Amino acid sequence: MNRIYLLLFVTITLLTNSLNAQNDPAAKKILDGVSAKIKTFKAITATFSLKSITSKGTNNGVRVGSVSLKGQKYVMKQSKVEIICDGSKIYNYDGNKTVTVSSVDDAGSTLSPQILLSNFYDKDYTYKLISSMGEFHQIELIPNDKRKNVKKINIFVDKVKSFITKAKILDKSNNLIELTISNTNTNATVSDDMFQFNKNKYPKDVEILD
């Protein structure tokens, strides 16, 4: 589940697609503004927190992590879990002794930057603006494919920054993940070496599955 929520984070952060006519024009205008702004950045770094609340209201605590993004490449870390995407392959380290390798082309059922940048939302989600009160525009995303475990995602766009800083992800069992993005650096200097998988960084007995 860590990998799912981390990739959801990247998807939410990199909302850079264009929306089709059947979606709410007001939501489209806001997200187009986010898109135009993000495309001007060469690299982005940020920290995030994930608060998990069960359908019965039980708070399962907060997990924190960091992310670095550069074009089609990204690195995400949450405790010992690490995900590296070099633009063609995704390396998912479970924090113990296993690294699972997959192609970005095979990640069709997973929310990821590559899918997002290929007009993923145009066919898989509908959008609508549900509130513009206070400091944020709140936009609701509903998956068209009812087989997905995600029931809906509400994203919050900071009106001043024109940037997505919060999200609430509700699954079909009514469990809720509240995500907060902070310490965003849109002028980050990020080395390309960061996005290259290096087996020597991990335990000697790490198993690589591809």
Contacts in CASP RR format, 6 or more apart in sequence:
PFRMAT RR
TARGET T0000
AUTHOR 0000-0000-0000
METHOD contacts of the structure
MODEL  1
MNRIYLLLFVTITLLTNSLNAQNDPAAKKILDGVSAKIKTFKAITATFSL
KSITSKGTNNGVRVGSVSLKGQKYVMKQSKVEIICDGSKIYNYDGNKTVT
VSSVDDAGSTLSPQILLSNFYDKDYTYKLISSMGEFHQIELIPNDKRKNV
KKINIFVDKVKSFITKAKILDKSNNLIELTISNTNTNATVSDDMFQFNKN
KYPKDVEILD
2 63 0 8 1.000
2 78 0 8 1.000
2 81 0 8 1.000
3 81 0 8 1.000
3 83 0 8 1.000
3 92 0 8 1.000
4 110 0 8 1.000
4 111 0 8 1.000
5 50 0 8 1.000
5 169 0 8 1.000
5 177 0 8 1.000
5 179 0 8 1.000
6 67 0 8 1.000
6 76 0 8 1.000
6 78 0 8 1.000
6 81 0 8 1.000
6 83 0 8 1.000
7 83 0 8 1.000
7 110 0 8 1.000
7 111 0 8 1.000
7 112 0 8 1.000
8 111 0 8 1.000
8 153 0 8 1.000
8 167 0 8 1.000
8 169 0 8 1.000
8 177 0 8 1.000
8 179 0 8 1.000
9 48 0 8 1.000
9 50 0 8 1.000
9 67 0 8 1.000
9 76 0 8 1.000
9 167 0 8 1.000
9 179 0 8 1.000
9 181 0 8 1.000
10 67 0 8 1.000
10 69 0 8 1.000
10 74 0 8 1.000
10 76 0 8 1.000
10 111 0 8 1.000
10 112 0 8 1.000
10 113 0 8 1.000
11 111 0 8 1.000
11 112 0 8 1.000
11 113 0 8 1.000
11 115 0 8 1.000
11 116 0 8 1.000
12 153 0 8 1.000
12 155 0 8 1.000
12 164 0 8 1.000
12 167 0 8 1.000
12 179 0 8 1.000
12 181 0 8 1.000
13 44 0 8 1.000
13 46 0 8 1.000
13 67 0 8 1.000
13 69 0 8 1.000
13 164 0 8 1.000
13 181 0 8 1.000
14 38 0 8 1.000
14 69 0 8 1.000
14 113 0 8 1.000
14 116 0 8 1.000
14 117 0 8 1.000
15 31 0 8 1.000
15 34 0 8 1.000
15 35 0 8 1.000
15 38 0 8 1.000
15 116 0 8 1.000
15 121 0 8 1.000
15 155 0 8 1.000
15 164 0 8 1.000
16 34 0 8 1.000
16 35 0 8 1.000
16 38 0 8 1.000
16 39 0 8 1.000
16 116 0 8 1.000
16 117 0 8 1.000
17 35 0 8 1.000
17 116 0 8 1.000
17 117 0 8 1.000
17 119 0 8 1.000
17 120 0 8 1.000
17 121 0 8 1.000
17 122 0 8 1.000
18 32 0 8 1.000
18 35 0 8 1.000
18 119 0 8 1.000
18 122 0 8 1.000
19 27 0 8 1.000
19 28 0 8 1.000
19 31 0 8 1.000
19 32 0 8 1.000
19 121 0 8 1.000
19 122 0 8 1.000
19 127 0 8 1.000
20 122 0 8 1.000
22 126 0 8 1.000
23 126 0 8 1.000
23 127 0 8 1.000
23 128 0 8 1.000
24 127 0 8 1.000
24 128 0 8 1.000
24 129 0 8 1.000
26 128 0 8 1.000
26 129 0 8 1.000
27 127 0 8 1.000
27 128 0 8 1.000
27 129 0 8 1.000
27 139 0 8 1.000
28 127 0 8 1.000
30 129 0 8 1.000
30 137 0 8 1.000
30 139 0 8 1.000
30 157 0 8 1.000
31 127 0 8 1.000
31 139 0 8 1.000
31 157 0 8 1.000
33 162 0 8 1.000
34 157 0 8 1.000
34 162 0 8 1.000
34 163 0 8 1.000
34 164 0 8 1.000
37 162 0 8 1.000
37 163 0 8 1.000
38 44 0 8 1.000
38 163 0 8 1.000
41 186 0 8 1.000
41 187 0 8 1.000
42 70 0 8 1.000
43 68 0 8 1.000
43 69 0 8 1.000
43 70 0 8 1.000
43 71 0 8 1.000
43 188 0 8 1.000
43 189 0 8 1.000
43 190 0 8 1.000
44 67 0 8 1.000
44 68 0 8 1.000
44 69 0 8 1.000
44 70 0 8 1.000
44 184 0 8 1.000
44 185 0 8 1.000
44 186 0 8 1.000
44 188 0 8 1.000
45 66 0 8 1.000
45 67 0 8 1.000
45 68 0 8 1.000
45 69 0 8 1.000
45 183 0 8 1.000
45 184 0 8 1.000
45 185 0 8 1.000
45 188 0 8 1.000
45 190 0 8 1.000
46 66 0 8 1.000
46 67 0 8 1.000
46 181 0 8 1.000
46 182 0 8 1.000
46 183 0 8 1.000
46 184 0 8 1.000
46 185 0 8 1.000
47 64 0 8 1.000
47 65 0 8 1.000
47 66 0 8 1.000
47 67 0 8 1.000
47 181 0 8 1.000
47 182 0 8 1.000
47 183 0 8 1.000
48 64 0 8 1.000
48 65 0 8 1.000
48 66 0 8 1.000
48 67 0 8 1.000
48 179 0 8 1.000
48 180 0 8 1.000
48 181 0 8 1.000
48 182 0 8 1.000
49 62 0 8 1.000
49 63 0 8 1.000
49 64 0 8 1.000
49 65 0 8 1.000
49 179 0 8 1.000
49 180 0 8 1.000
49 182 0 8 1.000
50 62 0 8 1.000
50 63 0 8 1.000
50 64 0 8 1.000
50 78 0 8 1.000
50 177 0 8 1.000
50 178 0 8 1.000
50 179 0 8 1.000
51 59 0 8 1.000
51 61 0 8 1.000
51 62 0 8 1.000
51 177 0 8 1.000
51 178 0 8 1.000
51 179 0 8 1.000
51 180 0 8 1.000
52 59 0 8 1.000
52 60 0 8 1.000
52 61 0 8 1.000
52 62 0 8 1.000
52 63 0 8 1.000
52 175 0 8 1.000
52 176 0 8 1.000
52 177 0 8 1.000
53 59 0 8 1.000
53 60 0 8 1.000
53 175 0 8 1.000
53 176 0 8 1.000
53 177 0 8 1.000
53 178 0 8 1.000
54 60 0 8 1.000
54 175 0 8 1.000
54 176 0 8 1.000
55 173 0 8 1.000
55 174 0 8 1.000
55 175 0 8 1.000
55 176 0 8 1.000
63 78 0 8 1.000
63 79 0 8 1.000
64 78 0 8 1.000
65 76 0 8 1.000
65 77 0 8 1.000
65 78 0 8 1.000
65 79 0 8 1.000
66 76 0 8 1.000
66 77 0 8 1.000
67 74 0 8 1.000
67 75 0 8 1.000
67 76 0 8 1.000
67 77 0 8 1.000
68 74 0 8 1.000
68 75 0 8 1.000
68 188 0 8 1.000
68 190 0 8 1.000
68 194 0 8 1.000
69 113 0 8 1.000
69 190 0 8 1.000
70 190 0 8 1.000
70 192 0 8 1.000
70 195 0 8 1.000
71 113 0 8 1.000
72 85 0 8 1.000
72 87 0 8 1.000
72 104 0 8 1.000
72 113 0 8 1.000
72 114 0 8 1.000
72 117 0 8 1.000
73 85 0 8 1.000
73 86 0 8 1.000
73 87 0 8 1.000
73 192 0 8 1.000
73 195 0 8 1.000
74 83 0 8 1.000
74 84 0 8 1.000
74 85 0 8 1.000
74 113 0 8 1.000
74 195 0 8 1.000
75 82 0 8 1.000
75 83 0 8 1.000
75 84 0 8 1.000
75 85 0 8 1.000
75 194 0 8 1.000
75 195 0 8 1.000
76 82 0 8 1.000
76 83 0 8 1.000
77 83 0 8 1.000
79 95 0 8 1.000
80 93 0 8 1.000
80 95 0 8 1.000
80 96 0 8 1.000
81 93 0 8 1.000
81 94 0 8 1.000
81 95 0 8 1.000
82 91 0 8 1.000
82 92 0 8 1.000
82 93 0 8 1.000
82 95 0 8 1.000
83 90 0 8 1.000
83 91 0 8 1.000
83 92 0 8 1.000
83 93 0 8 1.000
84 90 0 8 1.000
84 91 0 8 1.000
84 93 0 8 1.000
84 195 0 8 1.000
84 196 0 8 1.000
84 197 0 8 1.000
85 91 0 8 1.000
85 104 0 8 1.000
85 112 0 8 1.000
85 113 0 8 1.000
85 114 0 8 1.000
85 195 0 8 1.000
86 195 0 8 1.000
86 196 0 8 1.000
86 197 0 8 1.000
87 104 0 8 1.000
87 114 0 8 1.000
87 195 0 8 1.000
88 103 0 8 1.000
88 104 0 8 1.000
89 101 0 8 1.000
89 102 0 8 1.000
89 103 0 8 1.000
89 104 0 8 1.000
89 197 0 8 1.000
90 101 0 8 1.000
90 102 0 8 1.000
90 103 0 8 1.000
90 104 0 8 1.000
90 107 0 8 1.000
90 112 0 8 1.000
91 99 0 8 1.000
91 100 0 8 1.000
91 101 0 8 1.000
91 197 0 8 1.000
92 99 0 8 1.000
92 100 0 8 1.000
92 101 0 8 1.000
92 102 0 8 1.000
93 99 0 8 1.000
93 202 0 8 1.000
93 206 0 8 1.000
94 100 0 8 1.000
97 203 0 8 1.000
97 205 0 8 1.000
97 206 0 8 1.000
97 207 0 8 1.000
98 206 0 8 1.000
98 207 0 8 1.000
98 209 0 8 1.000
99 197 0 8 1.000
99 199 0 8 1.000
99 202 0 8 1.000
99 206 0 8 1.000
99 207 0 8 1.000
99 208 0 8 1.000
99 209 0 8 1.000
100 209 0 8 1.000
100 210 0 8 1.000
101 208 0 8 1.000
101 209 0 8 1.000
101 210 0 8 1.000
102 210 0 8 1.000
104 112 0 8 1.000
104 114 0 8 1.000
105 114 0 8 1.000
107 114 0 8 1.000
107 115 0 8 1.000
108 115 0 8 1.000
111 120 0 8 1.000
121 127 0 8 1.000
121 141 0 8 1.000
123 144 0 8 1.000
124 143 0 8 1.000
124 144 0 8 1.000
124 145 0 8 1.000
125 141 0 8 1.000
125 142 0 8 1.000
125 143 0 8 1.000
125 144 0 8 1.000
126 141 0 8 1.000
126 142 0 8 1.000
126 144 0 8 1.000
127 139 0 8 1.000
127 140 0 8 1.000
127 141 0 8 1.000
128 139 0 8 1.000
128 140 0 8 1.000
129 137 0 8 1.000
129 138 0 8 1.000
129 139 0 8 1.000
130 138 0 8 1.000
130 139 0 8 1.000
130 140 0 8 1.000
130 154 0 8 1.000
131 137 0 8 1.000
131 138 0 8 1.000
132 138 0 8 1.000
132 159 0 8 1.000
134 159 0 8 1.000
135 158 0 8 1.000
135 159 0 8 1.000
135 160 0 8 1.000
136 156 0 8 1.000
136 157 0 8 1.000
136 158 0 8 1.000
136 159 0 8 1.000
136 165 0 8 1.000
136 166 0 8 1.000
137 156 0 8 1.000
137 157 0 8 1.000
137 159 0 8 1.000
138 154 0 8 1.000
138 155 0 8 1.000
138 156 0 8 1.000
138 157 0 8 1.000
139 154 0 8 1.000
139 155 0 8 1.000
139 157 0 8 1.000
140 152 0 8 1.000
140 153 0 8 1.000
140 154 0 8 1.000
141 152 0 8 1.000
141 153 0 8 1.000
141 154 0 8 1.000
141 155 0 8 1.000
142 151 0 8 1.000
142 152 0 8 1.000
143 150 0 8 1.000
143 151 0 8 1.000
143 152 0 8 1.000
149 171 0 8 1.000
149 172 0 8 1.000
150 169 0 8 1.000
150 170 0 8 1.000
150 171 0 8 1.000
150 172 0 8 1.000
151 170 0 8 1.000
151 171 0 8 1.000
151 172 0 8 1.000
151 174 0 8 1.000
152 170 0 8 1.000
153 167 0 8 1.000
153 168 0 8 1.000
153 169 0 8 1.000
153 170 0 8 1.000
154 167 0 8 1.000
154 168 0 8 1.000
154 170 0 8 1.000
155 164 0 8 1.000
155 166 0 8 1.000
155 167 0 8 1.000
156 164 0 8 1.000
156 165 0 8 1.000
156 166 0 8 1.000
156 167 0 8 1.000
157 163 0 8 1.000
157 164 0 8 1.000
157 165 0 8 1.000
158 164 0 8 1.000
158 165 0 8 1.000
163 184 0 8 1.000
164 181 0 8 1.000
165 180 0 8 1.000
165 181 0 8 1.000
165 182 0 8 1.000
165 184 0 8 1.000
166 178 0 8 1.000
166 179 0 8 1.000
166 180 0 8 1.000
166 181 0 8 1.000
167 178 0 8 1.000
167 179 0 8 1.000
168 176 0 8 1.000
168 177 0 8 1.000
168 178 0 8 1.000
168 179 0 8 1.000
169 176 0 8 1.000
169 177 0 8 1.000
169 178 0 8 1.000
169 179 0 8 1.000
170 176 0 8 1.000
171 177 0 8 1.000
199 206 0 8 1.000
199 208 0 8 1.000
END
